[in-house]
Amino acid sequence: MTTTNGEESGPAAGPAGPARPPETLPDLVAQRAVVVCCGSGGVGKTTVSATFALAAARAGRRACVVTVDPARRLADALGVQSLPNTPSEVPGDWPGHLHALMLDSKGTFDDLVQRYARTPEQAESILGNRLYQNLAGALSGTQEYMAMEKLYELVHSEEFDIVVVDTPPTRNALDLLDAPRRLTRFLENRLFRALLVPTRMSLRAVGVAAQALLRTISKVAGAEIVQDAVGFFQAFEGMEDGFRSRASAVHELLADPATAYVLVTSARPDAVREAGFFAEKLAERDIAVAALVVNRIAPSFGDNGGKTPERAPALHLLEANLAALDALAAREEDSFSGLAAQVAPAPVGRIPLFGEDVHELLGLQRAADQLFS
């Protein structure tokens, strides 16, 4: 068991602070229970997330990868047509098992409402509320919190040894980490609590001060919208403790030493800067970066020594091209050397730029070979 600051409890507890990163990437997929892949947009987080899950399955573990990106990138990387909101097994020849899912925020929220509702009638009242239907999938922070709720659900289902999360771009990933706290603050909001009265859903049921406020809002937004809002809040009466305790449990999971945060970047300067920013934010939370993965980097072909006096002219051109590629690889390696030092002693993995995008399992296995060999 762990506390929210990541400190282990019990006789074997050590000093507070971030967990020590594994020495190698294979160690990470063999030992960690949760891997959260973070980085800016367009660096290949989805492919890297799927690669980690595939590597775990190849190591004999029961792995599940989940994406919060509504695009088809994860399905494409796994070579399947579509992914549901529940784990779907990806067939393959490996000793473990590989599952994947694409987050459906509203479907996950619906499940959460049904779990914490005191009666089927209360759940039906919330799910049928027009404000809930409009906001459940679009409200700011909902997607991030539902991703963490799905992560918690998968981890505690005991069906998987490791869960890999493909997050939104970096700044949104920070929202993902803060989502449990934001939900708790929302539940403790005075207006929210004022509207949680155990009476029939009507403006008459709200206190005098709240009525005055709501009538003012009604003049601008319309009485029907306000009535829906009152009904939405009142329908949650008695459920806030369940949501609050679950948010606390999710926060503990994110701070647990068994949870590994993997930074994914390319050699682009903007992507490297964004990864460095996220590493700083993790450090502020006393969370260590478990690994750095640099995707789509130019491969190095080695030094030819520059000694080709007897070669044909055509070979000179090829060797000049080889030298240019090696120089590019050296520049790219230098571009993220500062980031590698910033997250040290976390291991650094490299995936070279392939001739085509990874859109099937064969390409994913090739990426896994490069990253985990």
Summary of the structure (lengths in Angstrom):
residues: 373
radius of gyration: 24.7
end to end distance: 32.6
largest distance: 96.3
contacts: 1182
relative contact order: 0.16
helix: 53%
strand: 13%
